[in-house]
Structure formats: C-alpha cells, structure tokens
C-alpha cells in the first residue's frame, strides 16, 4: 500500500512538472468595428467588408502587420496601420478592406437570410504560442451604415481553434496536424424582399393570368386559347432563366424553382382543360364545355393561389 502511494505521488509530481515546463500561450485581445459591407455579389459568391481591427498583446515577437492572415479572403487591403509599443502592452490598429468569399443560402431566395463570416489568424504562431481573446466592449459595427436591401439581425464575435490536418512541411511533427487560434466575426443579415419579389416574379404571375383568361374566351376561338397558353408557357420559362442567371448554381430545389415549376404545371393544366373543351365542342356539347371551363377556372385559380401562399409563407418563416 505504501509503495502504491509513493508511486502515485511520483506520477502526480511528474505531471505537474510537465505542465510547468510547457509554455503558456500569449493572449491577443482583439476587437473590430465594421464601417461598411457592400458589393454583395450572389453570382460570384463574394462581398466586400470595411472595418477597423485592433490587437493588444505583450509578446513583441508577434508581427501582425506582416503575418495577419484572413482566411477565405480574395483580397486584403490595409489602408492604415499604427503601432503603439511605448508601454508593456503593444497596441496595433489597422483599417482593412477585404473582398470575402462566402457561400450563399438561396433555398428561400428572395426571402433569404445570410450569414457573413470574417476571421483572422496569425500565420507565424500556432495556438500553443498565441491565443485570441475577443474585446467585447462597445458596439462592433456602425449602426448608421445601411446595407441596401438588407437589415442586420445580429453580429457576434468569438475566438476559437482552427485545425489543419497538415504539418505545412514541418518534418519534426510526429503527426501532420497543426492548430491555430482564430478570431471570428459572424453577422446575420436578412433581405428586405417584398419589393424585389414582385420585381422578379411579376412577369411570371402576369403570364399565368394571361393563360388563365383563356377560360373566359368563347369556345369558338379555341385557337386563340391555345396560342395564349403556349405563349404564357414560354414567358414563364424565360422569366426563370433571367432570375437563374443572377443566382449561383444550386443542386437543391429553391423557392424560385418551386414557384416557376408550379406555374408551369398549372399552365399545362389549362392547356389540358382547353383540349378537353375542344373535344366537347367537337361533340356539339357547348353547354357542357362552358360549365367545364367555369369549374376548372375556379378550382385551378384557388389551388394556385393557395400553393403560392403556402410556399411563400414557408420561405418567409
């Protein structure tokens, strides 16, 4: 029993000595103040952000002017930087403009909500030597700047560890794995979409109404009814291609696809109903054809409006 106690004590002392021998990571207190977000480009999956970035640290070996890394940035422009190292703590202030790459959630476009991400790392020191600590005092963005067509729901800052499954060519590492501390900014924005919605989908709804009016054209003008329906069909297809050209490619079925697909299906139903009416006319059943047109007109319009309302409500909420 005595030997076991001695062995446990030795292991405890060895563990404490190992922890004491390991160097503690130096902290870097980091804060941001976003002055502008603009040039949101859905097609190229990018946006531009202007911000002030400041860092406070004691380790004078840190060189953030040269070794600041902004992951997922296409370009980083430093328009201003100043360093105050007169005291024990070094204070660095920079003005940055970054063109950031990001992925867009377009399933509910144009009633979409996006999450803009910005993060920084130090390419020289890993997480064993440098750890970011968020500076949470004050606001993190200028409430006066307006993001045209969008509203800012929230903005959060945090620090974390980013893992890389590589040693970046360092052969001394037993395992190709490195970790770097990062400072993250996440801004959630929502689109003011109602005006954009009508601007994009008004042509589609007008095309459907043109096709729908076929039910109120006299059965003697059956050729005109077919012509209007087919013309409306191609108008909806053209409207969809115009909207798709402004959006990034997506493998999922978006709200844009759903609304256009629903409209195309109902125009097809109108054409089928018109064909059946023609068949009744050929059989000299004009009264039955008129009654059939009236019932189809009410049912198709009601179902079409309900489906559109349901899909749009689901996207908004």
C-alpha positions in Angstrom: 0.0 0.0 0.0 2.9 2.3 0.9 4.6 1.6 -2.4 1.4 2.4 -4.3 1.1 5.8 -2.5 4.7 6.7 -3.3 4.2 5.7 -7.0 1.0 7.8 -7.3 2.8 10.8 -5.7 5.7 10.5 -8.1 3.3 10.4 -11.1 1.5 13.5 -9.8 4.7 15.4 -9.4 5.9 14.4 -12.9 2.6 15.5 -14.4 2.8 18.9 -12.6 6.4 19.3 -13.7 5.5 18.6 -17.3 2.7 21.2 -17.2 5.0 23.7 -15.7 7.6 23.1 -18.5 5.0 23.7 -21.2 5.0 27.3 -22.3 1.7 29.2 -21.9 0.2 30.8 -25.0 0.3 34.6 -25.1 -3.1 36.2 -25.4 -4.0 38.8 -28.0 -7.1 40.9 -27.1 -8.8 41.6 -30.4 -11.7 43.7 -31.5 -13.4 45.0 -34.7 -15.6 47.8 -35.7 -17.3 47.3 -39.1 -17.9 50.5 -41.0 -19.4 49.1 -44.2 -20.5 46.0 -46.0 -21.2 46.4 -49.7 -20.9 44.8 -53.2 -22.7 41.6 -52.2 -22.4 39.5 -55.3 -24.5 36.4 -55.4 -23.2 35.2 -58.8 -19.5 35.3 -57.7 -20.2 34.4 -54.1 -18.4 37.3 -52.6 -18.9 40.5 -50.6 -16.7 43.5 -49.5 -16.2 44.5 -45.9 -14.5 47.6 -44.5 -13.5 47.5 -40.8 -11.2 48.7 -38.1 -9.2 45.9 -36.4 -7.2 46.4 -33.2 -4.9 44.0 -31.3 -3.4 44.3 -27.9 -0.5 41.9 -26.8 2.6 41.8 -24.7 4.8 39.5 -26.9 6.8 41.8 -29.1 7.6 38.9 -31.5 4.1 39.0 -32.9 4.1 40.8 -36.2 0.5 41.1 -37.3 1.3 43.7 -39.9 3.2 41.1 -41.9 1.7 37.9 -40.7 -2.0 38.7 -40.4 -4.0 36.1 -42.4 -7.6 36.4 -43.4 -8.9 33.0 -44.5 -11.4 33.0 -47.3 -10.4 36.5 -48.4 -9.8 37.1 -52.1 -8.0 40.3 -51.5 -6.9 42.2 -48.3 -6.1 45.9 -48.5 -4.5 47.6 -45.5 -5.2 51.3 -45.9 -3.9 52.3 -42.5 -2.0 50.9 -39.6 -0.4 52.3 -36.4 1.5 50.7 -33.6 1.9 52.0 -30.0 4.6 50.0 -28.2 5.6 52.5 -25.5 4.2 50.6 -22.6 4.3 46.9 -21.6 1.4 46.2 -24.0 1.6 46.7 -27.7 -1.4 48.3 -29.4 -1.9 47.8 -33.1 -4.8 49.5 -35.0 -5.5 48.7 -38.7 -8.0 49.7 -41.3 -8.8 46.8 -43.6 -10.9 46.3 -46.8 -11.4 42.7 -47.7 -13.2 41.0 -50.5 -14.5 37.9 -48.9 -15.6 34.6 -50.4 -18.7 33.0 -48.9 -21.4 30.5 -49.7 -25.0 31.7 -50.0 -28.1 30.0 -48.8 -30.5 30.6 -51.7 -33.2 28.0 -51.0 -35.6 30.7 -49.9 -34.4 33.5 -52.2 -35.5 36.3 -52.3 -36.7 35.8 -48.7 -33.3 34.6 -47.7 -31.2 35.2 -44.6 -27.4 35.1 -44.9 -24.6 34.6 -42.5 -21.5 36.7 -43.4 -18.2 35.4 -41.9 -14.9 37.1 -41.3 -12.0 35.6 -39.4 -8.3 36.3 -38.8 -5.3 34.2 -37.8 -1.6 34.6 -37.3 0.4 32.6 -39.9 3.6 32.6 -37.8 2.4 31.3 -34.4 0.1 28.4 -33.7 -2.3 28.0 -30.8 0.4 26.9 -28.4 2.0 30.3 -28.7 -0.8 32.7 -29.5 -4.5 32.7 -28.4 -7.0 35.4 -29.4 -9.3 36.9 -26.8 -12.4 38.9 -28.0 -12.7 42.5 -26.9 -16.4 42.7 -26.2 -16.6 46.4 -25.1 -18.8 48.7 -27.2 -20.5 48.0 -30.5 -18.9 46.1 -33.3 -20.5 47.8 -36.2 -21.6 51.3 -37.2 -25.4 51.4 -36.7 -25.6 54.3 -39.2 -24.3 52.3 -42.1 -27.1 50.9 -44.3 -26.8 47.7 -46.2 -29.0 48.4 -49.2 -31.8 45.9 -49.5 -30.8 44.1 -46.2 -31.1 44.6 -42.5 -28.6 43.5 -39.8 -30.2 41.0 -37.4 -27.2 40.3 -35.2 -23.4 40.4 -35.0 -21.3 38.2 -32.8 -17.5 37.9 -32.1 -15.8 34.8 -30.8 -12.4 33.1 -30.6 -11.7 29.5 -31.4 -9.2 27.0 -32.7 -8.9 26.0 -36.3 -7.4 22.6 -37.0 -5.3 21.9 -40.1 -4.6 18.2 -41.0 -1.2 19.1 -42.3 2.2 20.0 -40.9 2.9 22.5 -43.7 6.1 20.7 -44.5 7.4 20.5 -40.9 9.1 17.1 -40.7 9.7 17.4 -37.0 6.0 16.8 -36.3 5.1 13.3 -35.3 1.6 13.8 -36.9 0.7 16.1 -39.7 -1.7 18.2 -37.6 -1.5 21.8 -36.5 -3.8 24.1 -34.7 -4.1 27.9 -35.0 -6.1 30.3 -32.9 -8.6 32.4 -34.8 -10.8 35.4 -34.2 -14.2 35.1 -35.8 -16.9 37.7 -36.7 -20.4 36.4 -37.7 -23.0 38.8 -39.0 -26.5 37.6 -39.7 -28.5 39.7 -42.3 -32.0 39.3 -43.7 -33.2 40.7 -47.0 -36.0 43.3 -47.3 -37.5 41.2 -50.0 -41.1 42.2 -50.8 -40.2 44.8 -53.5 -37.6 42.5 -55.0 -40.1 39.6 -55.0 -42.7 41.5 -57.1 -40.0 42.9 -59.4 -38.7 39.3 -60.2 -42.0 37.4 -60.2 -44.5 39.9 -61.6 -43.8 38.7 -65.2 -44.5 35.1 -64.1 -47.8 35.9 -62.5 -48.9 38.1 -65.5 -48.1 35.1 -67.8 -50.2 32.8 -65.6 -53.1 35.3 -65.6 -52.9 35.5 -69.4 -53.1 31.8 -69.7 -55.9 31.8 -67.1 -58.0 34.2 -69.1 -58.4 31.5 -71.8 -61.2 30.1 -69.7 -63.2 33.3 -70.4 -62.6 33.3 -74.2 -65.5 32.0 -76.1 -65.2 28.4 -77.2 -65.4 29.4 -80.9 -61.9 31.0 -80.6 -60.2 27.8 -79.5 -57.1 28.5 -81.5 -56.6 31.8 -79.6 -56.9 30.0 -76.3 -54.2 27.5 -77.3 -52.0 30.4 -78.6 -52.2 32.4 -75.3 -51.5 29.4 -73.2 -48.4 28.3 -75.1 -47.1 31.9 -75.2 -47.6 32.2 -71.4 -45.7 28.9 -71.0 -42.6 30.2 -72.8 -42.9 33.6 -70.9 -42.6 31.8 -67.6 -39.6 29.7 -68.8 -37.9 32.9 -70.0 -38.6 34.6 -66.6 -37.0 31.7 -64.8 -33.8 31.8 -66.9 -33.4 35.5 -66.2 -33.7 35.0 -62.5 -31.3 32.0 -62.5 -28.7 34.0 -64.4 -28.3 36.3 -61.3 -28.0 33.4 -58.8 -25.2 30.9 -58.1 -25.7 27.3 -59.2 -27.6 25.2 -56.7 -28.3 21.4 -56.6 -31.3 21.9 -54.3 -34.9 22.8 -55.3 -35.2 26.5 -54.4 -38.2 28.7 -53.9 -37.6 30.2 -57.4 -37.7 26.6 -58.8 -40.8 25.8 -56.8 -42.8 28.9 -57.9 -41.9 28.6 -61.5 -42.5 24.8 -61.6 -45.9 25.3 -60.0 -46.8 28.0 -62.5 -45.7 25.8 -65.5 -47.7 22.9 -64.1 -50.9 25.0 -63.8 -50.4 26.4 -67.3 -50.1 22.9 -68.6 -53.3 22.0 -66.7 -55.0 25.0 -68.5 -53.8 23.6 -71.9 -55.2 20.2 -71.0 -58.5 21.7 -69.9 -58.7 23.6 -73.2 -58.0 20.5 -75.2 -60.9 18.7 -73.4 -63.2 21.7 -74.0 -62.3 21.4 -77.7 -63.3 17.8 -77.6 -66.7 18.6 -76.1 -67.2 21.3 -78.8 -66.4 18.8 -81.5 -69.1 16.6 -79.9 -71.5 19.6 -80.0 -71.8 19.8 -76.3 -71.2 23.5 -75.9 -73.1 23.9 -72.7 -71.1 21.2 -71.0 -67.9 22.8 -72.3 -68.8 26.1 -70.8 -69.7 24.5 -67.5 -66.4 22.6 -67.5 -64.4 25.8 -68.2 -66.1 27.6 -65.4 -65.4 24.9 -62.8 -61.8 24.5 -64.0 -61.2 28.2 -63.8 -62.4 28.4 -60.1 -60.6 25.3 -59.0 -57.2 26.0 -60.7 -57.1 29.6 -59.5 -57.9 28.7 -55.9 -55.4 25.9 -55.7 -52.7 28.0 -57.5 -53.2 30.9 -55.0 -53.2 28.6 -52.0 -50.0 26.8 -53.1 -48.2 30.1 -53.8 -49.2 31.5 -50.5 -48.1 28.3 -48.7 -44.7 28.2 -50.4 -44.0 32.0 -49.8 -45.1 31.7 -46.2 -42.8 28.8 -45.6 -39.9 30.8 -47.1 -40.5 33.9 -45.1 -40.8 32.0 -41.8 
